[in-house]
Amino acid sequence: MQQREEKQLEASVESLISRVAHVKTALHSFIYKLENEYERLMWPTVLDNFALLSGQLNTINKLLRNEKTPSFRNQVIIPLLLSPDRDEDLAKLTEQRLPVFSHEIVPDYLRTKPDPDVEEQEKQLTAEAARIGVEVAQKQIQALNKLCSSLLEKLNNPRDEREAESISLRQNKQYFNPADTNTLVGAVAFGKGLSKCRPPGPVAQGHPGPGTMMGGTSALQQATIGAGPVQQAGSVGPQQPGQQGKMSSSIKTNIKAAASSMHPYNR
């Protein structure tokens, strides 16, 4: 009876080691793709790798829950020999991950409970979960389920639909205000909305307005035109230099008199 149980245990352990080796190979291949082929790695390939790992883990769980598999919880592992020296057989068996089986290594590799820090954090989380009321917990569960459902809907939508939605949002989004644009165009092109009043204060005499400038110009033209016939009438023959000087001075005097009489600010 005892020999049959030992053989059954050995067969279960060998089968479990084989399944774990398959998981290890698949995980190593997936990590290699993530580190070296991430530029051309497609999302369907990532999903396939996840599905492969999930299927292998489910197979191990089924193997452990099988009736013919002995309960590994009843098996106790006790270290028979601890040594600080390097063990080549152990290093080869663990692929150089564990070259020494010493007092420092054993508590970590043969631990059946989590670390004290992790265990303390787990106790705190359990206490906080116990303090939350049933209603609050139900509300949090409903909010989380709603969030997960909306996320799954977005993930299940085809890529074309998401691209169409993004394009429609960009097209319908308004980047300017038409009323402000029309007001600006009217002000620049037609002067709509601009103030027509001039700043208060007297206008300087040295800078006459447009109407004054036009009036002064017309007066000067009249004076010049009126002086022309006088010069022609008085000039019977060739003029002497003295007479030409007198004629030019009389023309300047007439221009000054006309300008002073026509100036609007002359009081």
C-alpha positions in Angstrom: 0.0 0.0 0.0 2.8 2.4 0.9 4.8 1.5 -2.2 1.8 2.2 -4.4 1.3 5.6 -2.9 5.0 6.4 -3.3 4.9 5.4 -7.0 1.7 7.4 -7.5 3.4 10.4 -5.8 6.4 10.1 -8.0 4.3 9.9 -11.2 2.3 12.9 -10.1 5.5 14.9 -9.4 7.0 14.0 -12.8 3.8 15.0 -14.6 3.7 18.2 -12.6 7.4 19.0 -13.5 6.6 18.3 -17.1 3.6 20.7 -17.1 5.6 23.4 -15.3 8.4 23.0 -17.9 5.9 23.7 -20.7 4.7 26.8 -18.9 8.3 27.9 -18.4 9.1 27.5 -22.1 6.0 29.4 -23.2 6.7 32.2 -20.7 10.3 32.4 -21.8 9.2 32.7 -25.4 6.7 35.4 -24.6 9.2 37.5 -22.6 11.7 37.2 -25.5 9.1 38.5 -27.9 8.3 41.4 -25.6 11.9 42.4 -25.2 13.2 41.9 -28.7 10.2 42.0 -31.1 8.1 44.7 -29.5 8.3 46.9 -32.6 6.5 44.4 -34.9 4.6 42.5 -32.2 0.8 42.6 -32.9 -2.0 42.6 -30.4 -3.4 39.2 -31.6 -0.1 37.6 -31.0 0.0 38.9 -27.5 -3.5 37.5 -26.9 -2.4 34.1 -28.3 0.5 34.0 -25.9 -1.8 34.9 -23.0 -4.3 32.2 -24.0 -1.5 29.6 -24.2 -0.3 30.5 -20.7 -3.8 30.5 -19.3 -4.5 27.1 -20.8 -1.3 25.6 -19.4 -2.1 26.9 -15.9 -5.6 25.5 -16.1 -4.2 22.1 -17.0 -1.9 22.2 -14.0 -4.9 23.1 -11.7 -6.9 20.2 -13.2 -4.0 17.9 -12.5 -3.7 19.0 -8.9 -7.5 18.6 -8.4 -7.5 15.1 -9.9 -8.6 12.3 -7.7 -5.6 10.2 -8.6 -3.2 13.0 -7.6 -2.2 12.8 -4.0 -2.6 15.9 -1.9 0.8 17.7 -1.9 -0.3 19.6 1.2 0.2 16.5 3.3 3.8 16.2 2.1 6.4 17.9 4.2 9.8 18.8 2.9 12.6 18.8 5.4 16.2 19.8 4.5 18.5 17.0 5.5 21.8 18.7 4.6 22.7 22.4 4.6 26.0 23.5 3.4 27.5 26.9 2.5 29.6 25.3 -0.3 28.6 25.2 -3.9 26.7 22.2 -5.1 27.1 21.5 -8.8 24.2 19.0 -9.0 21.9 21.5 -7.4 23.1 24.3 -9.7 22.6 22.0 -12.8 19.1 21.0 -11.5 18.0 24.6 -11.0 19.7 26.0 -14.2 22.3 27.9 -12.2 19.7 29.8 -10.2 20.4 28.0 -6.9 24.1 27.0 -6.6 24.1 26.8 -2.8 21.6 25.3 -0.3 22.5 27.1 2.8 20.9 28.4 6.0 20.2 31.7 4.2 18.4 30.1 1.2 16.3 27.6 2.9 13.8 29.9 4.7 12.9 31.6 1.4 12.7 28.5 -0.8 10.9 26.2 1.7 8.5 28.9 3.0 4.9 27.8 3.3 3.6 31.2 4.5 4.2 34.6 3.0 6.8 37.1 4.3 5.9 38.7 7.7 5.5 42.1 6.0 3.2 40.7 3.4 1.3 38.8 6.0 0.8 42.0 8.0 -0.4 43.9 5.0 -2.9 41.1 4.2 -4.2 41.3 7.8 -4.7 45.1 7.5 -6.6 44.7 4.2 -8.8 42.0 5.6 -9.6 44.2 8.6 -10.5 47.2 6.4 -12.7 45.0 4.2 -14.5 43.8 7.3 -15.2 47.3 8.4 -16.9 48.3 5.2 -20.7 48.0 5.4 -22.7 45.8 3.0 -24.4 48.8 1.3 -21.1 50.6 0.7 -19.5 47.4 -0.7 -22.5 46.8 -3.0 -22.2 50.4 -4.4 -18.4 50.0 -5.0 -19.1 46.6 -6.7 -21.7 48.2 -9.0 -19.4 51.1 -9.8 -16.6 48.7 -10.7 -18.9 46.5 -12.8 -20.1 49.5 -14.7 -16.6 50.7 -15.4 -15.5 47.3 -16.5 -18.6 47.0 -18.8 -17.9 50.3 -20.5 -14.3 49.4 -20.9 -15.2 46.0 -22.5 -17.6 47.7 -24.9 -14.9 50.1 -26.0 -12.5 47.2 -26.5 -15.0 45.1 -28.4 -15.9 47.9 -30.8 -14.1 47.5 -34.2 -11.3 49.8 -35.0 -13.2 51.3 -37.9 -16.0 52.5 -35.7 -13.6 54.1 -33.3 -11.8 55.8 -36.1 -15.1 57.0 -37.6 -16.1 58.4 -34.2 -12.8 60.2 -33.8 -13.1 61.7 -37.3 -16.6 62.9 -36.7 -15.6 64.5 -33.4 -12.8 66.4 -35.0 -15.0 67.6 -37.8 -17.8 68.7 -35.5 -15.5 70.4 -33.1 -15.7 74.3 -33.5 -12.4 76.1 -33.3 -13.8 79.7 -33.8 -16.7 81.9 -33.0 -18.6 83.0 -36.1 -20.1 86.1 -34.4 -16.7 87.4 -33.4 -15.3 86.7 -36.9 -18.1 88.7 -38.5 -17.7 91.6 -36.1 -13.9 91.7 -36.8 -14.4 91.6 -40.6 -17.1 94.4 -40.4 -14.8 96.6 -38.3 -11.8 96.1 -40.6 -13.6 96.3 -44.0 -16.5 98.8 -43.2 -15.6 100.4 -39.9 -18.7 99.0 -38.1 -18.7 99.5 -34.4 -15.8 101.9 -34.4 -16.0 105.2 -32.4 -16.5 108.4 -34.6 -15.8 111.0 -32.0 -12.5 112.9 -32.0 -10.4 113.4 -28.8 -11.3 116.6 -26.9 -9.0 119.7 -27.1 -8.3 122.5 -29.5 -6.6 121.8 -32.8 -3.1 123.3 -33.1 -2.7 126.1 -35.6 0.4 124.5 -37.0 -1.6 121.4 -38.0 -4.8 122.5 -39.8 -7.4 120.0 -40.7 -8.1 118.7 -44.2 -10.7 121.3 -45.0 -8.4 124.1 -44.0 -5.6 122.7 -46.1 -7.9 122.6 -49.1 -9.1 126.2 -48.5 -5.6 127.5 -48.2 -4.5 125.7 -51.3 -7.4 127.2 -53.3 -6.6 130.7 -52.1 -3.0 130.3 -53.1 -4.0 129.1 -56.5 -6.3 132.0 -57.0 -3.6 134.4 -55.9 -1.1 132.9 -58.3 -3.6 132.9 -61.2 -4.6 136.5 -60.5 -1.0 137.6 -60.4 -0.3 136.1 -63.9 -2.2 138.6 -66.0 -0.8 141.5 -64.0 2.7 140.4 -64.9 1.8 139.9 -68.5 0.1 143.3 -68.7 2.9 145.2 -67.2 5.6 143.5 -69.2 5.7 145.4 -72.6 9.3 144.6 -73.4 12.2 142.8 -71.9 12.2 143.3 -68.1 15.1 144.6 -66.3 16.6 142.8 -63.3 15.3 145.5 -60.9 11.8 145.3 -62.4 11.8 141.5 -62.1 12.7 141.7 -58.4 9.9 144.2 -57.8 7.4 142.0 -59.7 8.3 138.9 -57.7 8.0 140.8 -54.4 4.6 142.1 -55.4 3.5 138.5 -56.2 4.7 137.3 -52.8 2.8 140.1 -51.1 -0.4 139.2 -53.0 0.0 135.5 -52.1 0.5 136.4 -48.4 -2.5 138.8 -48.4 -4.7 136.2 -50.0 -3.6 133.4 -47.7 -4.2 135.6 -44.6 -7.6 136.6 -45.7 -8.7 133.1 -46.6 -7.3 131.4 -43.4 -10.2 130.1 -41.4 -8.4 130.5 -38.0 -7.5 134.1 -38.7 -9.7 136.3 -36.5 
